[in-house]
Amino acid sequence: MDKNGRTKIAVFDIDGTIFRKNLHFELINELAWIGAFPAGVRKRLTEIYTDWLEHEGTYEDYRRALVALYAEHIRGVSEEKAREASRIVVPFQMKRTYIFAEELIRKFRAEGYHIIAVSGSPIEIVEEYNRDYLKFDFVFGSVYEKDDNGLYTGETVFEPSKAKGEVLKTYLSEHGLDLDESYGIGDTESDISILEIVENPIAFNPNQNLKKVAEKEGWRIVVEKKDVIYEIADSRR
């Protein structure tokens, strides 16, 4: 809380910002391992990841390919299977986090911040990650439509990554919060709509598109490499 007793808010992306890997990738991989997705999906997943590692596309291309692969194969799968896979993934992967993000989270908790995450990964694994590890006040993830039999159709009914800023504004309104002394932390252009409205935007390990905007706007840019955290000077100085 601030000196006037108001609750301050901090907003995180998860993949590439808190979590060193990608929850969506790990969920797809596990769904294939448990037989909910065809075994061949793991080969395609490896191809998508290799393309990104070998600079055959941008990180955003990689992310979109994961979304398309998941949407294609989640059709006909039950929510319980998605949650079963999430329960397997999270305990194994949950501590693979960035030091900088961990330090920020501890700081915000000590200062009484209301902490939320807005992620493009499926809500099932985002909620599991939050329940077992993050323990934030609230998390958003992509919600997939289910048919009358409770099976996924492959269509989305809510994709927060397409309008993260609007998701945040709605949340603030519904909970009587404001942006005084607020923080936002993200790593790609999908986070720009949050970073441009908070008081303290941080571009963390930004991709090229976010880096360009952060430099233009004079936002704080932080890079973590191995166990070293670098801060790039404010470009307006």
N, C-alpha and C positions, 0 to 999 in steps of 0.2 A: 504494500500500500504506500501511497505518497503521504506527505505531511498533512494533507487534508482528509486522510482516511479513505481515499479512493483506491480501488484496486487497479493496478497497472497490468498491461497485457504483453505477452511475448508470443510470437507466432513462428513456428518452425516448419520448414519442409523436412521430410524424413530421408528419402533416398539420396545419397550423395551429400547430405547435410549433417544428419545425425548418424545414419547407418552407412557404413563404408561401401556396401554393395547395393543391391536393388531388391526390395521385397517382392516386387512383381516377378522378377526373374526366378527367385528362390521358390515362390509359390508354384509357378509353372513347372519347374523342375521336379518338385515333390509330387505334384498331381500326376506327373508321368510315372514316377517311381511307384506310386501306390495303385497305378492302373486306371485312374480316373481319366487320364489323357492317354492317347496312343503312345507307345514307346518311341516312335519316330519323332515325337515332339522334342525329345531331348537332343536329337541330332540337329534339328532346325534351330533350337535354342543356342547350341554351340556355334552354329554358323552365324547367327545374328550377333552374338558376342564377339566372335572372331573378326567379323567385318568392322565392328567399332574399334577393336584393339589395333587393327591394321589400317586404320584411317580410311576405310571404305565408306565413310559416312559420319555425320555428326552424332553427338550424344542424343540430340533430339530425334534423329533418325532411328537410333537404337531403341529409345524409349517407345516411339510409335510402333516399331516392329514388335516389341513385347506386347503392347496393348492389342495389336491386331491378332497375334498368335493366341493370346488368352481368349479374346472374344470368339475366335473361330472354334476353339476346342472346349470352351466352357458350356456350350450348348448341350443340353440334355444331362448335365451334371447337377447333383443336388448340393444345396448349401452345406449340408453336413460333411460332404466330401471336401469342400473348400475349407471348412473349419478344421476338419481332421488334418489336412495337409498343413494348415497354419500352425496347429498345435505341435506338429513335428518340427517344422522349420524354426520357429521362434526360440525354443530353448537352446538349440544348437548355434544359432546365428546372432542372438540378441546383443551380445557384448562386443560385436565387431563395429565399434563406433569411433568417431573422431574425438580426440582429446579436447579440441576447441569447443565442440558442441557440449561435451560433458561439463566443461568448466562453466559455460554459459548457463546451463540448466541448473547447476548448483548455485550459481550467483542469483539467478532469478527466484529460485525456491527460498533462498535465505532472505531475499528482499520482499517476499510475499506476492510475487507476480502470479497472475492467472496465466497458465501456459497451455497453448493449444498447438496442434499440428494439422496442416492441410496437405494431404498427399494424393497423388494420382494413382497409387497402388490400390488394389481391391480392399474394400472396407473390412472383409473378414480377417485378412492378415494384419491390417493396420490396427484393428481393435485388439487382436491377440498380442501384438507387439506392445501396445500401450498397456494392456492389462498385466502382462508379465514383466515388463521392463520400464517403459517410459513413465507410466503412471501420471500422465498429463491430465489436466482438467477436462479436456475434450479432444477428440480427433475426428478428422474427416478423411474419407477415402472414397474411391469410386464404387458406386452401387450398381449392380447388374440386375436387370429385370428377370423375374421368375414367372413361369406360366401357371396355369391352374393346378398343375400337379406338383408345383414347388420346385421345378427344374429350371435352370437358367436358360434364357433364350439366346444369349450372346449380345443382346442389346443393353446399352447403359441407360439408366434413368437419372443418374447424377454423376457428373464428372467434375469434381472441384478444381482439377488442374487447368481447366479451360477458362476459369474466371475466379482465381483465388482471392482477388481483391474484393469481389462482390460477396463471396462466401464470408470473408472476414467482416465486412460492413454489416451484413445481415446478423451475424453472430453478436457483434457489438450491440446492435439495436435490441436484439432479443434478450440480452443479459444486462442491459443498462451499463455498459462499459464504454470507455472512450479511448482515444489514442494518445493521451498525455503520457509522455515518457515511455511510449511503446517501442518494442523492438521487433524486427522481422529479419529472418535469416533464411537464405535460399541459395541455390547453386545454378539455376538455369533460367531461361527467359520466362518460363511459366510462373516464376516467383516475382516477376517485375511488378505486377499489379498490387502485390502486398508491399514490396519494398518502397514503392513510390508514395504510399500513404502513411506509413509508420514514421515516427519521429527519428528512430535510429535504425536505418537499413544497413544490413551487412550482407555483402556478396561474398559467400564462402566457397572457395575452390570453384570460382565461376567458369562456366563455359564461355566461348568466345562472344556469343550474343549478349549474355548478361554482363560480361566484362566491359564491352563497349558502352553499354548504357550506364553502368556504375561509374566508369571514368568520366563520362559526359556529365553525370549528375553530381559527381563528387562524393559518391557513397563510399563507405568504408569497405575495403577489399582485404580479405584475409585468406591466406593459403596455408594449408597444413601438408607438409611433406615428411613422411616417416614420422619421427617424433619431434619435429621442429615446426613451429608456427611462425609464419612470416606475415607482416602487415605491410601493405602497399600504401604509401603516403597519399593523403587526400589530394586529388589532382587539381583542386582549386587553390592550393597553397603555392 
